[in-house]
Structures are given as structure tokens and as C-alpha cells.
Amino acid sequence: MSGHGFHVHGPHDHEVEHAVKHGGDNFTSRMAVLTAILSTIGALFGYLGGHAQNAALLYKNEAAIQKTAASNQWNYYQAKSSKQNIAELSVTLTSGEAQEKFREAVERYKKEKEDIKAAAEKLEAAAREADRASELEMHVHERWALAMTLLQIAISLSAIALLTRKRWMVGAVFAPTAIGLAVGLMAWLHL
């Protein structure tokens, strides 16, 4: 618009002005609302997918921590086994009080190894459980991602329907929408 009152409308401005003056187009309004709803649901699916992915990473990190702790316990177990072996050799090479002292050490190492082994196995079980939880969350994340992708396809199809003004294209919008919502429900139910 110039300073002299001369105003030039673009094609879009004309359509908007026409829609405001004449009540708009029902088809356009419905497609706009449908697109907004699909976008909102898609945003929710994206958020939930990101949450599931973060949970999977946290569980995977927990599994790594538990595996490291289990490895440390197994190293400790191995050290006790080495000490036990040395004590057993010392029983053979000594006699008297020294031999009895080494026999007691052998028994002590056996008992300590049992406790260490139990702790290591418990840590390994915790690592397996964290790995399982991580895999489940990644599966859920993949469901959310697929659901969101299907809704994005539906949004694209609704834009095509709106631009081409082909009413039959609206039917093509509902197929990916329905499948996307079904996949989103599966993700919600952890299926």
C-alpha cells in the first residue's frame, strides 16, 4: 500500500477477504479444523515418542552401570579365587599352626566368594531387567514415531485435498489417520 491510498491485493488477501465477507467456505473450514486437530495429536505423539526414547536411554544407561558393577564383583571374585588358590597351595607346603591358619583362610575365601558371587549375579539380573525395559521403551518409541509419521502423511494429504479442492481426497486423509491413531493406541497400551 502506498501513501496515496492505492492498495494492491494479493491472491491470498482476496480469498481471505472474500471468506470474511461471505462467511467462508465450509470445505476449507473443515479441512483447516481437521488439519489443526491432526497437528495437535501429532504433536502429542511426538512428545510421547520423545519421552519413550529418553526412558529407553535411561534404562540402557542403568543396564551399563549394573553391568560394570557386576564386572567389578566378578573381578573381586577372581581375586578371592587367586588368594584361595595360594592359601590351598600353602596348606600343602606348610604344617602345624601355619597349615591350620591357611586352612581357615581357604574356608574364609570360599565363604567370601559365595557372597561376592551372589552380589554379582544380582547385579547381572538387574542389568538384564534394565536392558529388557530399554528394549520395551524403544519398541514403544518406534510405535509413537510411526503413529506421528502417519499423521504427518494425513496432514499432507489434507493440504493436497484443500489445494486441489478434490473432495474424494478427504477420504484418503482418513486412512493414514485411522492407522496412525490405532498405532498410537498400541503405543499407549505398550503393545
JOHUWO-V274701 format. One record per residue. N is the residue number from 1. RES is the residue in one letter. PSI is psi in whole degrees, -180 to 180 (none if undefined). Layout:
n->[N,N]
res->[RES,RES]
psi->[PSI,PSI]
This chain:
n->[1,2,3,4,5,6,7,8,9,10,11,12,13,14,15,16,17,18,19,20,21,22,23,24,25,26,27,28,29,30,31,32,33,34,35,36,37,38,39,40,41,42,43,44,45,46,47,48,49,50,51,52,53,54,55,56,57,58,59,60,61,62,63,64,65,66,67,68,69,70,71,72,73,74,75,76,77,78,79,80,81,82,83,84,85,86,87,88,89,90,91,92,93,94,95,96,97,98,99,100,101,102,103,104,105,106,107,108,109,110,111,112,113,114,115,116,117,118,119,120,121,122,123,124,125,126,127,128,129,130,131,132,133,134,135,136,137,138,139,140,141,142,143,144,145,146,147,148,149,150,151,152,153,154,155,156,157,158,159,160,161,162,163,164,165,166,167,168,169,170,171,172,173,174,175,176,177,178,179,180,181,182,183,184,185,186,187,188,189,190,191]
res->[M,S,G,H,G,F,H,V,H,G,P,H,D,H,E,V,E,H,A,V,K,H,G,G,D,N,F,T,S,R,M,A,V,L,T,A,I,L,S,T,I,G,A,L,F,G,Y,L,G,G,H,A,Q,N,A,A,L,L,Y,K,N,E,A,A,I,Q,K,T,A,A,S,N,Q,W,N,Y,Y,Q,A,K,S,S,K,Q,N,I,A,E,L,S,V,T,L,T,S,G,E,A,Q,E,K,F,R,E,A,V,E,R,Y,K,K,E,K,E,D,I,K,A,A,A,E,K,L,E,A,A,A,R,E,A,D,R,A,S,E,L,E,M,H,V,H,E,R,W,A,L,A,M,T,L,L,Q,I,A,I,S,L,S,A,I,A,L,L,T,R,K,R,W,M,V,G,A,V,F,A,P,T,A,I,G,L,A,V,G,L,M,A,W,L,H,L]
psi->[134,175,-3,18,5,126,131,125,139,167,-39,-42,-41,-44,-42,-46,-42,-42,-38,-44,-35,17,1,-178,125,-43,-47,-44,-45,-42,-37,-43,-45,-44,-41,-42,-46,-39,-40,-46,-41,-40,-41,-44,-40,-43,-48,-36,-42,-39,-44,-39,-43,-41,-41,-42,-40,-43,-40,-39,-43,-40,-43,-41,-44,-37,-40,-44,-40,-42,-41,-41,-41,-36,-40,-41,-44,-40,-42,-36,-41,-43,-39,-44,-42,-41,-40,-41,-40,-32,-40,-34,-11,177,169,-140,-39,-43,-43,-39,-42,-33,-43,-39,-40,-47,-40,-44,-38,-46,-45,-40,-38,-45,-42,-42,-43,-42,-42,-43,-35,-42,-39,-40,-41,-38,-43,-41,-42,-39,-43,-45,-38,-44,-40,-46,-37,-37,-45,-42,-43,-36,-47,-42,-42,-43,-43,-41,-43,-39,-34,-37,-43,-41,-43,-42,-35,-34,-42,-43,-42,-43,-39,-15,32,113,-29,-24,-24,-37,-35,-22,-36,-27,-56,-28,-48,-44,-42,-42,-38,-44,-38,-40,-40,-40,-42,-38,1,42,none]
